Amino acid sequence: MAKVEIIATGNELLSCQVENTTTSFLQNQVLSMGHEITRLVTIGDDKEKIKEVIQEALTRADVVLITGGLGSTPDDLTREALAEAINHPLEFRTELWAKICEFFESRGRQSPPTSIKQAYLPYGATAIPNSVGTAAGIVQPLGNQVIIALPGPPEELREMFLQWVKPFLENHYFSPPAWKNYTLKVFGIGESTVQERLSSILGEWESSGVGISFIPTAGEVHLVLRVPENVDDQSVFAELLDKAQQLLGPDLYGVGEETLPGKVGELLQTKGLTVGVAESCTGGLIGSYITDVSGSSAYFLGGVVAYSNDVKKTLLGVGNQTLACKGAVSPETALEMARGIRRLLNSDIGLATTGIAGPTGAVPGKPVGTVYVGLATPSLSAVKKFFFPGLGRLAVKNLAAKSALDFLRRYLINSLEADRIEEKES
């Protein structure tokens, strides 16, 4: 069993502008291989700090996994920090430069001069091919230890890890998994609340040999259960899941590889319903999330990004008086947007968002982070207020879109909690 440390780099991760899905992916992969994770670190684009964290990790870990910072811009500093951390000079690799040039030529472009930095690797390192982008990964052996650096974009990292890194680790650090991992996914409550809800059974699980990890991510908490392989893991997990469902209720939305958009799609298909979305502050993110799921055309009719008041009025039928008296960011506007998109697309359900993503736009009583989600059906209209304080613009948009999908999910499982529910559509 290897000791592994994971270092995620990027200012955007610290400012919540981008959801860090790569760390949880790597964590699940490493744990499923039977290895131990000794530390998870997120650090900004600072060469000296990245260098220090790498050197510190090497005092404890057999494997150091680094994500991000392998691009061609000035703030991509991982390769330089890595080279300095281990005192290996960077050297130009002609074969990497040829592949980078070929990448751009196949797209009818010339390689930007800044891309040449991606052709440099520390002395003694091996490149990991990147079939999606231009940034090769890095495998840097150091005696019985190894440093592996991967690009930050999730689609690049996942493919490179599964195709190249995982086989490498299995070959050099093979350890038969002592357990099987099962992941429970929760939305809408924080890590401490999840722990509090499960407090009556956590001790029982741990005493029976079940390992428990809580992984918070944007709006969600993933509960990873590690069941020893020397027991009937399927029956044990079924029992664990049953108890968790009783204590977490509708906040528990999925298991394993299930996603929030996928769960919403599954419920819509099961009930034979369609949905249309009207988005203001989320700018099309809800539609993007829904259509990330293959086969979503069966239940998603389309959407409107109604950012201006004129579009809210002309396309969705939001009233002049509503906008003048209540404002564009209000429960009334969210409801009228939801009703309007349902009428416009003739969908069974209309879903809408309006809010203040910031950093400007706050008004008295409506600070940055205020979001209203409206939902309309032929017989019911509901609206809920959400508040995401202290976050950047992109983080507010992301959480608002996910919260809207969760609001729809709860309606579909008949556990909707709204600030106002009207039995008839006005």
N, C-alpha and C positions, 0 to 999 in steps of 0.2 A: 504493500500500500504506500503510495507516494503522498507527501505533504505538498499541497498546492496553494499558491497565493494568486489572487486575481486582481489586476490593477486596471481600472478603467480610466482613460484620460479624456479631457475635453472640458473647456469652460462651459459649454452648453449643457453638460450633465449636471454641473454644480448649480446652474441657474434655473434648472427645471424646464429649459426651453425644448429639450428633447427627452423623451422617455427612454430610460436606460434598460432596454430589453436584453442586451447582450450579456450583462452580468448574470441575470437569472438563468439565461440559456446555458451559459458555461457552467454555472453552479450545478444545475440539474444534470448536465452531461458528466461532469467530474464525479459527482456523488454516485450516479448510476454505474460508473466504472469501478466503484469500490474504493476511491481515494478520499483523503481527508483534506478539507479546505481549512487552512489555518487563519486566513484573513482575506477580507474583501476591502479594496480601497478605491475611492473615486478621487481623482486629482485633476486640477486645471492644467492649462497649456503653459507650464512653467518648466523649462528644461532642468534647472537645478533641483527642483522638487521631485520631478520624475526620476532623475538620477539617484537622489537620496532614497526614494521609496524602493527602487530596484535593488540598490545595495543592501538595504535593510531586509528586504524579502529574501535575499540570497543567504542571509545568516540563519534562516529557519527552514526554507522550503526546498524541496527537490525540483519542483516545477514552478516557474513563474510565468503566468499568462498575462499578457498586456494587450489591451484593445485601444484602438484609435491612434491618431497622430502619425500615420504613415503616408499621408497625402503629399501634395506638392506646394501647399501654401506656407507662408512664413510661420504660422502657428502650429504646423505639424512638426513636432519636435521629438517624437519617440525614438527614431533611429539615431539621432544625435545624442540623446540622453543615454540610450542603451550603450552606444559605443564608448562614451565617456565613463559610464558606470563600471564597465569591465576593462577599461583601458585597452580597447582594441580599435585601431584606426579604421575609418570608413574607406572602402575601396570600390572603385568603379567596376561594374559588371557589364561587359559589352552585350551579353546575351539578354540581360534585362532591358537594356536600352533598346535593343532591336525589337523586343516584344512590345514595348511601349510605343515605339514608332509605328509598328504594324497595327496596333490597336487603333490609333488615330487615322492612319491611312485607309483602313477598312471602312472608316466613316467619312471619308472624303476630306480629312483635315490634316494639318501638319501638327506635329507634337509641339505644345507650348514649351518655351525654353525652361520654364520652372519645373517641368516634369522630369528633368534630368536628375533631380535629387532622389527620385524614386529608383534610380538605377544603382544607388550606392547601398552596400551592406557592410556591417562590421566584419573585420577579418575573421575568417573561420566559420562564418554563418552560411546557412543554406536558405535559398529562397523557396517560399511556398507559392505555387502558381495561383493566379487570380483570374478566373475565367469571366468575371463580371466587370472588373475595373482594371486600373493600371497599377495599383499598389500591391506589390507582392508582400506576402507575409515573411516572417523571419524566424528561423530556427537557429538558436545560438547555443551549441553544447558547451558546457563548462565542467569537464570531468564527469562526476556522477550527477551533475545538475544540468538543467536546460532552461533557457529563456525562450519563450515563443511569443512573438508579437504579431497581431492580426489587425487588419483595417477595422475602423469603427462601424461602417454601414452594415446593418444586420444581415442583409441578403448576401453580402460578400463574406462576412465572418462565418455565418452558419455553414455555407457550402464548403469553405476552406477547412473549417474544423472537422466536419463530418467526413470529407473526402481525404484529408491529409493528416490533420493533427490527431484525431482519434486513433487511426491505425498506428501512428507513431507512438503514442502513449501506450497503447495496448502491447506494442512490440517491446518497448523499453521499460515500461513500468507496469507490467501486467499484474493485476490483483483481482482474483475472482470476486465479484460483488458479494458482500456478506449480507446484503439485504436487497429488497426491491423497493423502488420509490413510487409513491403515489402522491399526486398533488391535488389539493382541494383549493378552489379559487373563490375568493370572497370579494364583493364590491360594496362600497358605500360606508364601510366602517373601518376604523384604524386598527393597527396591530395590537394596541393595548386593549381595545374593546374585544377583539377576537380572543385574546388570551383570557380576558375576564369571563367571557361567555363560556369558554371551554375549561375554566379552572377546576370544575368538579371532576373532570375526567383526565386532565393532563397527567396527574400523578399516577393514575391507574395505567395509562398508556406507557409512560416511561418505565414503570416497575415491571411491565410485561416485556420490556426490551424494545419497544417501538421508539425510534429516534424521531425528534420533532424539530423542524426549522420553520421560522416565520420569515417570509421574504416580502417586504413591502415594495410596491411599485405604484405607478401613477393611479391613484384612486382605488387600488386593489391591494389585497394581502393574499399571498399564496402560502398555503400551509403544506409543507412537504413532510410526508410521513414515510419513514424508512422501516419496513417490516422485515424482521430476520427471515432469511430463506430456509431456516431449519424448521419453520412452522408452516402450517397451511395458510400461506399468505393471502389467498383469495378470500377465504372465510374470515380471516382476521380483518382484512381491509373492509369487507362488507359490514362487519360489526362496527368498525371505526367510523365508516361513512354514515351509518344509520344514526349513531350517537351524535355525530357532528351536525347532521341535518336537523335533528331535534333541537339542538342548542343554538344553531346559527340561523335556522329558518330560511326565509327567502334571500337573506344576504349571501348565502352560499349559492353561487350560480353555476359552477362547473367543476368538472373533474378531469385531470390529465391534460390532454391537448385541446380541450374545449375552450373556445374564446367567447367573449361577450357578444360580438356580432354574430358568431355562429350559433350561439344559443338562441338569440332573438330570431334568427332565420328559421331554426328548427321549430320554434313555437309557432311562428307565422304559418309555416307549411303544414304543421299538424292541425292547426285550426282552420286552414284554408283561407287565410286573410291576406290582404295586400296593404302596403303602406306607402305613403308619399311624405316627403320631408320639405319643410320650409325653414331655411337657415339664415340667420343674420350674423350673430357674433361668431358662430362656428364655421362660417365661410365654406361650406361644402364638406366638412370633415365627416359628418354623420353619413352622408351618401357614400363617401369614400370607404368608411369602415364597413358599411353594409355590403358594398360591392367587392370588398376583399374576399368575400365568401363565394366560392364557385356555386353556380346555380341560383344566385340571388335574384335573377330575373323572374323567377317564379313568383316572387312576392314583393319585390321592390319595383314600383312603377316609375319613379323618378323624383326629382326635387328641384327646388328653386332657391337660389341664393338671393334673398331679398334684403340687400344691404341698405339700400336707400329707402326713405319713406315713400317716395314716388312708386317704387316697385311694390312695396308693401300694400299700397293703396290700389294701384292699377291691376296687378296680377292676383293679389290675394284678397282684395276687398276689405282691407283694414280701414275702419272708418276715420274720416277727418277729425271727428270729435274725440275719438279714442286717442289718436296721436297728439292732438292739441291739449287735451285735459289730463290724460294719463301718462303720455310719453311713449316713445318707441320701446323703451325698456320698462315693461310693466306686465303684470299678469294678464291684463285685458288684451294687450297687443299680442302676447304669446298665444292666447286662446283664439283670437281672430285669425292669426296666421295659420294655426293648425286647422281650423275650420275651412279657411280659404284654400289651402293646398289639397284638402280632401275633396272639396267640390271641384277644383280645377282638374285634378287627375282622376276623379271618380274612384278613389281608393276607399278601402274599408276604414283605414285609420289615417289620420293626419298627425304629424309630429313636427313641432316647431321650437326654435330657440331664438332668444333675443337677450342681449346682455352687454356688459361693459368689460371688454378684454384688457383695456389699458394700453399703455400707461396713462393716457389721457382719457377724458370723457366722463369722469366722475361728476355727479351732481349731488346736492344735499339729499341725504337719505338713500342714495344709490352709489356706493363706493365702487371702485374698480374691483372686479371679481364677482359682481352681482349678475346672476343669470336666471332667466325664467324659461322653463320648458313647458310647452303646452301640448296637450294630446286631445284629439277629437275623434269621436265615432258618431254614427247616426243617433245614438241614444245617450251619449255621455261626453262631457267635456271636463277636463281636469288640467290643473296647472300646479307647478311646484317651483318654489324659489330655492336656488342654490347659491352658496357664497364661497368663493375661493380666494381668500385674502393673501396678500404677500407673495403672489406668484407672478412670473413673467407672462407676457401676452400669449405666447404659444402654449404654455402650460395651462392657462385658463381655457383656451380654445379646446385643447385636448380633453381636459376634465369635463368641460361642458358637453362635448359630443358624447363621451362615454356615459355621462350621467343621463343624458337624454335616452340613449339606448337602454340603460338600466331601468329608467322610468317606464319605457315601453315594455321591457321584459316583465316587470312587476305587474303591469296591467294584464299582460297575457297569462300570467299565472294567478291572477285574481288576488294579488296582495298589494294593490296600489294604495299608497298613502299620499294624498295630495292636499294642498292648501285650500283648494276649493273644488268641489265637485257639483256639477249641475246635471240633473237627470234628463233635461231636454236641451237640445241645441237651440240657441236663440237665433 
